[in-house]
Amino acid sequence: MKCVQFEASGEPCDVLQHADRDEPTAKYGEVVVRMLASPINPSDMMFVRGIYGVQPQPPQIPGFEGVGIVEASGGGLKGKLFAGKRVAVLNKAGGNWAERTAVPADQVIPLSNKLSVEQAATFFVNPATAWIMTQEVLRVTRGAWLLQTAATSSLGKMVIRLGRALGFRTLNIVRRESAVDALKSAGATAVVVFDAERDSAASLQKSVARIVGSDGLGYAIDPVGGLTASAVAQSLTADGRLLLYGTLTNQPLQFSPRTLMQNQAAIEGFWLGNFMSNKGLLYKLRLVKRITRLILDGTLATDIQSTYPLEEIHSAVLAAEKSGRTGKTLLKMSSGM
């Protein structure tokens, strides 16, 4: 079986290797999935570097997200139900960058055949995160302001489109002036250029206050952490909420506790894998139906920039981490439904 693996954590281009392994077998409660495609997400790169919340077990195959077809079951009701179906594979331990993977049956979810392989491969991490954070955790109300950092990311663009569709306003933080026009064309309500390494938290507060006015900033989401998330926390209005869903800088927050005390603001964490692990099959099927509709109408669709076979993993990683890229990079293992 062809796969991509690494023997020790490090820079992806240095440690990732194309390899051959024995075919996986399914234990009771697991299924074997023939993988069709899997995206290269920031979480995958952090996993390879050894700075993600899940620690690798070398020799480790990366890949948390993807799409494939269930080929075998180790037993259990769900395994039988999913036999032969095309499914989203949420592999919490990693392992999707391979021709086949064995995963617990509750980590696969059947998908509509209306979705292309590309959209099915990127079905969950970004679309589900965008929907769940804004609509089920924060419950951003119509007309309210939601601030987001890393707004030029695939997920950031989804949040912008979701805001337009559902009627909430987005205040989008970018580091480069060159990104402003593209986000405004995509439907961003407002865009602010802010670089935490160069600009002060006070400058962001002033920009936010000027834009949101008396409405105040009640909601914010951030995958960056460090000085950027700290500046956002200081921009919240009374009873505001900041949801942290990433650690791109791998730096801690830095601000006085009074930032939260005086405004009674709240900072919370969000991890899609943990959120989904507490949900039953019925909830997941309803979520899949909703997200499928929003992908098909373009609201939560993922822009795909390039695709590579497993053998070209080094080129794929370089493309995925290239500055200014406009879409996701996919690894394609085989053709399918």
Secondary structure by P-SEA (a helix, b strand, c coil): cbbbbbccccccccccccccccbbbbcccbbbbbcccccccaaaaaaaaccccccccccbbbbccbbbbbccccccaaaaaacccccccccccccccccccccccccbbbbbccccaaaaaaccccaaaaaaaccccccccccbbbbbcccccaaaaaaaaaaaaabbbbbcccccccaaaaaaaacccbbbbbbcccccaaaaaaaaaaacccccccbbbbccccaaaaaaaaacccbbbbbbccccccccccccccccccccbbbbbbbaaaaaaaccaaaaaaaaaaaaaaaaaccbbbbbcccccccaaaaaaaaaacccccbbbbbbccccc
